[in-house]
Amino acid sequence: MKKRNSKLVVALAGLALMGLSACATAPAPSGYNDPHADQNRRTHRANIKLDRVLVSPASNTYGTILPQPVRDSVSYFSDNASLPGVVANNLLQGNIEDALHNTVRFAFNSTLGLLGIFDVATDIGLEERESDFGETLHVWGVPEGDYVVLPFFGPSTERDGFGILVDFVLNPLSLALPTEVKHLPKAAWVLSKFGDRYQFSDTIDEFYNSEEGYDVMQLYYLDSRRYELGVEVEDDELEDIYDAYDG
């Protein structure tokens, strides 16, 4: 246990030092940058094949076998297990208020919510204040980089792709748990994604079956992600392309 905790401390300390060396606002992106379009489109097509062969059938089975309340509990548990990582990102961003808020939420759901399978915190006004390492890099001044399509994860950017890797590997809870249960949060996360695929199957199928699905997913991801981060795009290129698809 001491060895595991020391690794956690070293990892978080290293990230904190990175933050201290890069405390600046990331430059606002302009339009979209997709120099790897050929590779991205190949990955997009591979993701569609993976979805049709594995993800969609598995999610349909998952959604059919398990009733909604059980699926909700899996998602609640997964979200709660990820909260220590969210708190770590809050701290790395210097956002003490959100860190305290999410810590109290974690405490309530981990105790009264029976390890998070019930979301009692939201009922009393302690909704999750989401964050991730991609946002942390943004706060540190790292530009979003090129648009990329990741295997399985789908649309992203170079910055957010690295953020996904860090969040997935360095969840403080997974590092602190005993070996026999350390992978439980990741397993719950995968199941929760199957639940999301089942719940939003019509919308996802529409994207995947559309001839313009790649372009629409790219625009939707960049626009919504920049909105989440409070980024004001310097031109109206994205809006012009949306108008073209609408018209």
C-alpha positions in Angstrom: 0.0 0.0 0.0 2.8 2.4 0.9 4.5 1.8 -2.5 1.2 2.4 -4.3 0.6 5.6 -2.5 4.1 6.8 -3.1 3.6 6.3 -6.9 0.4 8.3 -6.7 2.2 11.2 -4.9 5.0 11.2 -7.4 2.6 11.2 -10.3 0.5 14.1 -9.0 3.6 16.0 -8.0 5.0 15.7 -11.5 1.8 17.0 -13.0 1.7 19.9 -10.5 5.3 20.9 -11.6 4.2 20.8 -15.2 1.3 23.2 -14.3 3.7 25.6 -12.5 5.8 25.8 -15.6 2.9 26.5 -17.9 0.5 28.9 -16.3 -0.9 30.8 -19.3 -4.1 31.0 -21.3 -4.1 28.7 -24.3 -4.4 30.6 -27.6 -7.9 30.7 -29.1 -8.2 28.3 -32.1 -9.3 29.5 -35.4 -11.7 27.4 -37.5 -10.5 23.8 -37.5 -7.2 22.1 -38.3 -7.3 18.6 -39.8 -4.0 17.9 -41.5 -4.3 14.2 -40.7 -7.7 13.9 -42.5 -6.8 10.8 -44.5 -5.6 8.9 -41.4 -8.5 10.3 -39.4 -11.0 9.1 -41.9 -9.5 5.6 -41.9 -9.7 5.5 -38.1 -13.3 6.8 -38.3 -14.2 4.0 -40.7 -12.5 1.5 -38.4 -14.5 2.8 -35.4 -17.7 2.3 -37.3 -16.7 -1.3 -38.1 -15.8 -1.9 -34.5 -19.1 -0.4 -33.4 -21.1 -2.6 -35.8 -19.2 -5.8 -34.9 -18.7 -5.4 -31.2 -19.8 -2.2 -29.4 -23.4 -1.9 -30.8 -24.3 -5.6 -30.3 -22.7 -5.6 -26.8 -24.5 -2.4 -25.8 -27.8 -3.7 -27.1 -27.3 -6.9 -25.0 -26.3 -4.8 -22.0 -29.3 -2.5 -22.3 -31.8 -5.4 -22.9 -30.6 -7.6 -20.1 -30.2 -4.9 -17.4 -33.1 -2.7 -16.4 -32.6 1.1 -16.4 -32.2 1.5 -12.6 -29.3 -1.1 -12.7 -27.7 0.7 -15.7 -28.0 4.0 -13.9 -26.3 2.6 -10.8 -23.4 1.4 -12.9 -23.1 4.9 -14.4 -23.4 6.5 -10.9 -20.6 4.2 -9.6 -18.4 4.9 -12.6 -18.9 8.7 -12.2 -18.2 8.6 -8.5 -15.1 6.5 -9.0 -13.8 9.1 -11.5 -14.3 12.0 -9.1 -10.9 11.8 -7.4 -9.4 12.4 -10.8 -11.7 15.3 -11.4 -10.6 16.8 -8.0 -7.0 16.3 -8.9 -7.6 18.3 -12.1 -9.5 21.0 -10.2 -6.4 21.4 -8.0 -4.0 21.4 -10.9 -6.0 24.2 -12.4 -6.0 26.1 -9.1 -9.8 25.8 -8.9 -10.1 25.2 -5.1 -13.9 25.9 -5.0 -14.7 23.1 -7.5 -12.2 20.8 -5.8 -13.9 21.2 -2.4 -17.4 20.9 -4.0 -16.5 17.7 -5.8 -14.7 16.3 -2.7 -17.9 16.8 -0.6 -19.9 15.2 -3.4 -17.6 12.2 -3.4 -17.9 11.9 0.3 -21.7 11.9 0.3 -22.0 9.4 -2.6 -19.3 7.1 -1.3 -21.1 6.8 2.1 -24.8 7.6 1.9 -24.8 6.6 -1.7 -23.2 3.2 -1.0 -19.9 3.6 -2.8 -21.7 5.7 -5.5 -24.3 3.3 -6.8 -26.9 5.9 -5.7 -26.5 9.6 -6.6 -27.7 11.2 -3.3 -25.4 14.2 -3.7 -27.2 15.6 -6.8 -30.5 15.6 -4.9 -29.1 18.0 -2.3 -27.5 20.4 -4.9 -24.0 18.8 -5.1 -24.0 18.1 -8.8 -20.7 17.1 -10.4 -18.5 20.0 -11.7 -16.8 18.2 -14.5 -13.2 18.6 -15.5 -10.5 16.6 -17.1 -6.8 16.7 -17.9 -7.5 18.1 -21.4 -9.0 21.1 -19.6 -6.0 21.3 -17.3 -3.7 21.5 -20.2 -5.9 24.2 -21.7 -5.7 26.2 -18.4 -1.9 25.7 -18.5 -1.7 27.3 -21.9 -1.3 24.2 -24.1 -2.9 24.8 -27.6 -5.5 22.3 -28.7 -3.4 21.1 -31.6 -4.6 19.2 -34.6 -7.9 17.4 -34.8 -7.5 13.7 -34.4 -9.8 10.7 -34.4 -8.8 8.2 -31.7 -9.5 4.4 -31.9 -12.6 3.6 -29.9 -12.8 7.1 -28.3 -13.5 8.9 -31.6 -13.2 12.7 -32.2 -10.6 14.5 -30.2 -7.6 16.8 -30.5 -4.0 16.3 -29.8 -4.3 18.0 -26.5 -7.5 16.2 -25.4 -6.1 12.9 -26.7 -3.2 13.2 -24.3 -5.6 14.3 -21.6 -7.7 11.1 -22.1 -4.7 9.0 -21.6 -3.6 10.7 -18.4 -7.1 10.6 -16.9 -7.5 6.9 -17.8 -4.1 5.8 -16.5 -3.7 8.1 -13.5 -7.0 8.0 -11.7 -6.0 8.5 -8.1 -8.6 6.0 -6.9 -7.4 3.2 -9.2 -3.8 3.8 -8.0 -4.9 3.7 -4.3 -7.1 0.6 -4.5 -5.9 -2.9 -3.6 -4.7 -4.9 -6.5 -7.7 -7.3 -6.5 -10.1 -4.4 -7.2 -8.0 -1.7 -8.8 -9.5 -2.3 -12.2 -13.1 -2.1 -11.0 -13.5 1.6 -11.8 -12.3 1.0 -15.4 -14.6 -1.9 -15.9 -17.5 0.2 -14.6 -16.5 3.0 -17.0 -16.6 0.6 -20.0 -20.0 -0.7 -18.9 -21.3 2.9 -18.5 -20.2 3.6 -22.1 -22.2 0.6 -23.3 -25.1 2.1 -21.5 -24.6 5.4 -23.2 -24.3 3.7 -26.6 -27.6 1.9 -25.9 -29.4 5.1 -24.7 -28.3 7.2 -27.6 -28.3 4.5 -30.3 -30.5 6.4 -32.7 -28.4 9.5 -32.7 -25.1 7.6 -33.0 -26.4 5.4 -35.8 -27.5 8.5 -37.6 -24.0 9.9 -37.4 -22.4 6.7 -38.5 -24.7 6.0 -41.4 -24.5 9.5 -42.8 -22.3 10.1 -45.8 -21.2 13.4 -44.1 -20.9 11.7 -40.6 -17.1 12.4 -40.4 -17.5 16.1 -41.1 -20.5 16.6 -38.8 -18.9 14.7 -35.9 -15.7 16.8 -36.3 -17.6 20.1 -36.2 -19.8 19.0 -33.4 -16.9 17.9 -31.3 -14.8 21.0 -31.9 -17.7 23.4 -31.3 -19.0 21.7 -28.2 -15.5 21.2 -26.7 -14.5 24.8 -27.2 -17.8 25.9 -25.6 -17.1 23.7 -22.6 -13.7 25.3 -22.2 -15.1 28.9 -22.6 -13.1 29.4 -25.8 -14.2 32.2 -28.1 -13.4 31.2 -31.6 -11.8 34.1 -33.5 -13.8 33.7 -36.7 -17.1 32.3 -37.8 -15.8 29.4 -40.0 -17.5 26.8 -37.9 -20.8 28.5 -38.0 -20.5 28.9 -41.8 -20.0 25.2 -42.2 -22.9 24.4 -40.0 -25.1 26.6 -42.2 -23.9 24.7 -45.2 -25.0 21.4 -43.7 -28.3 22.9 -42.6 -29.0 24.4 -45.9 
